[in-house]
Amino acid sequence: MAVAQADNRRLLGKLLVIAVGMFGFGFALVPFYQKFCQVSGINDLIKPAEVKNTQVDQARTVTVQFDANIRSELPWSFTPEKTQLAVHPGQLVQVVYDVESRSDRAIVGQAVPSYGPSRAADYFNKLECFCFKQQTFQPGEKRRMPVVFVIDPKLPADVHTITLSYSFFEVEGTAKPAPGQS
């Protein structure tokens, strides 16, 4: 019986080492992924653009359409204040998105942008955006969140409309109880 208990303790020890190792590996993947994206240039759509002083092209107008989406299980409402806007390339523009949490708990979300046509992403320079970081909303919280952008005057002449679409996702593993709850 003592041999069986020793074997069980040894097996339990090995399982504990494996579990700790798996947790450490999973924990290390986040900074590794971020560094990989930084070095390779992948997923850099969620950082501020560096825009040099540009001239506004008054002779040209581009229609920018604004779209907002949320994952079905995310209990928020998310809408752009305006659905479209006429913009001159080189013009500094600010638009606002309204977000409201309909949850009874705090939720952390992350907005991910996409562009239509996709080649417009190279010319759509965001200087300020709620998509640059995770957003924590308390139960019932409402917030107006700005996006400040400039469309590069080098945008190809055949692009007359750009759609900026955001999708909000809950950041998994960050659920927090509402204030006053445990």
Buried (B, 14 or more C-beta within 10 A) or exposed (E): EEEEEEEEEEEEEEEEEEEEEEEEEEEEEEEEEEEEBEEEEEEEBBBEBEBEEBEBBEEBEBEBBBBBBBEEEBBBEBBBEEEBBEBBBBBEBEBBBBBBBEBEBBBBBBBBBBBBEEEBBEBBBBBEBBBBEEBBBBBEBEBEBEBBBBBBBEBEEEBEEBBBBBBBBBEEEEEEEEEEEE
